[in-house]
Amino acid sequence: MPALHGRFVWHELATTDPDAATEFYRAVIGWKLLPWEHDPSYRIWTMGGPRVGGLMRLPEESRRSGTQPHWVTYIGIPDVDAAARQATSLGGRISVPPQTLPHVGRFAVLEDPQGARFVVYKPEGESSRPGEPARGDFSWHELRTTDYRAAWNFYHALFGWEATESFSVPGIGVYWMFGWGGQSVGGI
C-alpha cells in the first residue's frame, strides 16, 4: 500500500469554544497549540514535534443548521477526485465536492452509505504521518455504524484496508478490526 493511500493523516476539531477546547486537551493529553501561519484563527495541535491535528471554530452557518461540535478524520488518498467518484459508486455521498485549499492540499468531504462523514485528502507536498503513532498522536480509529459489513465493504474497496481480526462483543455484536501490513489501527 502506498505511504498515503488509506492512511489517517489529520484530525480536526470544529467547536463552538476553541479556547475551552484548548485548555481541555492541554490538560487531558498535553497537546500544545500553534497558530497556523496562513490563518492564525486556525490552530495546530502538537506535542512539541510533529503536528497531529487542527482546531477551528465551528462556522456560524453550520451552527445555525444544527451541526454540533465534532471531530473529523482526514484519510490520505493520491487522487481526491477519483476517490469521490468511487465513493459515490459504492453508495457513499459527496458532502463537499473536491476542492483545493491553498497551502493545504486537495480534499473532499464524503459520507459512507450509513452516513458517517470523513475527508479524503491529498496534502500539498508529502504527508508527515507515516509509521507508528508517537506519544500524544491519534492511534486508534473507531467507527460506530448500523451495518458493520456494509461499512467494511465500503472502506475496504475505497482505501484497501485489510481485515486484521474480529470477535463478538456481548450485547453489541461483531467488532471488526482493520489496518494494513498486519497492524490493526481501528475497529468497526
C-alpha positions as CSV (number, residue, x, y, z in Angstrom):
1,M,0.0,0.0,0.0
2,P,1.5,3.4,-0.9
3,A,2.5,5.6,2.0
4,L,-0.5,7.9,1.7
5,H,-3.3,5.7,0.4
6,G,-5.8,4.9,3.2
7,R,-3.7,6.4,6.0
8,F,-5.2,8.6,8.7
9,V,-3.3,11.8,8.1
10,W,-5.1,14.6,10.0
11,H,-7.7,15.0,12.7
12,E,-9.6,18.2,13.1
13,L,-11.9,19.5,15.9
14,A,-14.6,22.1,14.9
15,T,-16.0,23.5,18.1
16,T,-18.1,26.5,19.4
17,D,-15.4,27.3,22.0
18,P,-11.8,26.8,20.8
19,D,-10.3,28.4,23.9
20,A,-12.1,25.9,26.2
21,A,-11.1,23.0,23.9
22,T,-7.5,24.2,24.0
23,E,-7.5,24.1,27.8
24,F,-9.3,20.8,28.0
25,Y,-7.0,18.9,25.6
26,R,-3.9,20.6,27.0
27,A,-4.9,19.3,30.5
28,V,-6.0,15.8,29.4
29,I,-3.5,14.9,26.7
30,G,-0.8,17.5,26.9
31,W,-1.2,19.0,23.5
32,K,0.1,22.4,22.7
33,L,-1.4,24.7,20.1
34,L,0.3,26.8,17.5
35,P,-1.4,29.4,15.2
36,W,-1.4,28.3,11.6
37,E,1.0,30.6,9.7
38,H,-1.5,31.2,6.9
39,D,-4.5,31.9,9.1
40,P,-3.9,32.4,12.9
41,S,-7.6,31.7,13.7
42,Y,-6.9,28.0,12.8
43,R,-4.8,26.3,15.4
44,I,-2.5,23.3,15.1
45,W,-2.3,20.6,17.8
46,T,1.3,19.4,18.6
47,M,3.3,17.6,21.2
48,G,6.2,19.9,20.5
49,G,7.2,17.9,17.4
50,P,5.0,16.7,14.6
51,R,1.7,18.4,14.0
52,V,-1.1,16.0,15.0
53,G,-4.3,17.9,14.0
54,G,-6.2,21.1,13.9
55,L,-8.7,23.2,15.9
56,M,-11.1,25.6,14.4
57,R,-14.3,27.5,15.4
58,L,-17.4,25.8,14.1
59,P,-18.7,28.1,11.4
60,E,-21.8,30.1,12.3
61,E,-23.7,28.8,9.3
62,S,-23.0,25.2,10.5
63,R,-24.2,26.1,14.0
64,R,-27.4,27.6,12.7
65,S,-28.1,24.4,10.6
66,G,-27.8,22.3,13.8
67,T,-24.2,21.0,13.4
68,Q,-22.7,20.1,16.8
69,P,-19.0,20.4,17.7
70,H,-17.3,17.4,16.2
71,W,-14.0,15.7,15.2
72,V,-13.4,14.8,11.5
73,T,-10.8,12.5,10.3
74,Y,-8.8,13.1,7.1
75,I,-7.7,10.0,5.2
76,G,-4.9,10.2,2.7
77,I,-5.6,9.4,-1.0
78,P,-3.4,10.1,-4.1
79,D,-6.4,11.2,-6.2
80,V,-9.2,13.0,-4.4
81,D,-11.5,13.4,-7.4
82,A,-11.2,9.7,-8.3
83,A,-11.9,8.7,-4.6
84,A,-15.0,10.9,-4.6
85,R,-16.3,9.3,-7.7
86,Q,-15.5,5.8,-6.4
87,A,-17.2,6.6,-3.0
88,T,-20.5,7.5,-4.8
89,S,-20.3,4.4,-7.0
90,L,-20.0,2.4,-3.7
91,G,-23.2,4.0,-2.3
92,G,-21.5,7.0,-0.5
93,R,-22.3,10.6,-0.8
94,I,-20.3,13.8,-1.5
95,S,-21.0,16.4,1.2
96,V,-18.4,18.9,0.0
97,P,-17.1,18.4,-3.6
98,P,-13.4,18.1,-4.3
99,Q,-11.5,21.4,-4.0
100,T,-8.1,22.7,-3.4
101,L,-7.2,24.8,-0.4
102,P,-4.0,26.9,-0.9
103,H,-1.1,25.8,1.3
104,V,-3.0,22.7,2.4
105,G,-3.9,20.4,-0.5
106,R,-6.9,18.9,-2.2
107,F,-9.8,17.4,-0.2
108,A,-13.5,16.4,-0.4
109,V,-15.9,15.7,2.5
110,L,-17.7,12.3,1.9
111,E,-20.2,10.2,3.7
112,D,-20.3,6.4,3.7
113,P,-23.5,4.6,2.9
114,Q,-24.6,4.7,6.5
115,G,-23.9,8.5,6.8
116,A,-20.6,8.6,8.6
117,R,-18.6,11.7,7.5
118,F,-14.9,11.7,6.7
119,V,-12.5,13.7,4.5
120,V,-10.4,12.3,1.7
121,Y,-7.2,14.3,1.4
122,K,-4.1,14.7,-0.7
123,P,-1.8,17.1,1.2
124,E,0.3,19.7,-0.6
125,G,3.7,18.1,-0.5
126,E,4.4,15.0,1.5
127,S,2.4,13.8,4.5
128,S,4.4,13.8,7.7
129,R,2.3,11.0,9.3
130,P,3.8,7.6,8.3
131,G,4.7,4.8,10.7
132,E,3.9,4.2,14.3
133,P,1.9,6.8,16.2
134,A,4.0,9.0,18.5
135,R,3.2,10.0,22.1
136,G,0.1,12.2,22.0
137,D,-0.8,11.1,18.5
138,F,-4.0,9.5,17.3
139,S,-3.5,5.8,17.5
140,W,-6.9,4.1,17.2
141,H,-9.8,4.9,14.8
142,E,-13.3,3.6,15.5
143,L,-16.5,3.7,13.6
144,R,-19.9,3.1,15.1
145,T,-22.3,2.1,12.4
146,T,-25.6,0.4,11.8
147,D,-24.1,-2.2,9.4
148,Y,-20.5,-3.2,10.0
149,R,-20.4,-5.5,7.0
150,A,-21.6,-2.8,4.6
151,A,-19.2,-0.3,6.2
152,W,-16.3,-2.7,5.9
153,N,-17.0,-3.4,2.2
154,F,-17.1,0.3,1.5
155,Y,-13.9,1.2,3.3
156,H,-12.1,-1.9,2.1
157,A,-13.0,-1.0,-1.6
158,L,-12.2,2.7,-1.2
159,F,-8.9,2.5,0.8
160,G,-7.7,-1.1,0.5
161,W,-7.8,-1.6,4.3
162,E,-7.2,-5.2,5.4
163,A,-9.3,-7.1,7.9
164,T,-7.0,-7.9,10.8
165,E,-9.3,-9.7,13.3
166,S,-12.9,-9.7,14.6
167,F,-14.7,-11.0,17.6
168,S,-18.1,-11.0,19.2
169,V,-18.9,-8.5,22.0
170,P,-21.9,-9.5,24.1
171,G,-24.8,-7.0,23.7
172,I,-23.0,-5.2,20.8
173,G,-22.3,-7.7,18.1
174,V,-19.2,-8.2,15.9
175,Y,-16.2,-5.9,16.4
176,W,-14.3,-5.9,13.1
177,M,-10.7,-4.6,13.3
178,F,-8.8,-3.3,10.3
179,G,-5.4,-2.0,9.3
180,W,-2.6,-2.6,6.9
181,G,0.5,-4.7,6.9
182,G,-0.9,-6.9,9.7
183,Q,-1.2,-3.9,12.1
184,S,-4.6,-3.0,13.5
185,V,-5.3,0.7,13.5
186,G,-9.1,0.7,14.2
187,G,-12.3,-1.1,14.6
188,I,-15.9,-1.1,13.2
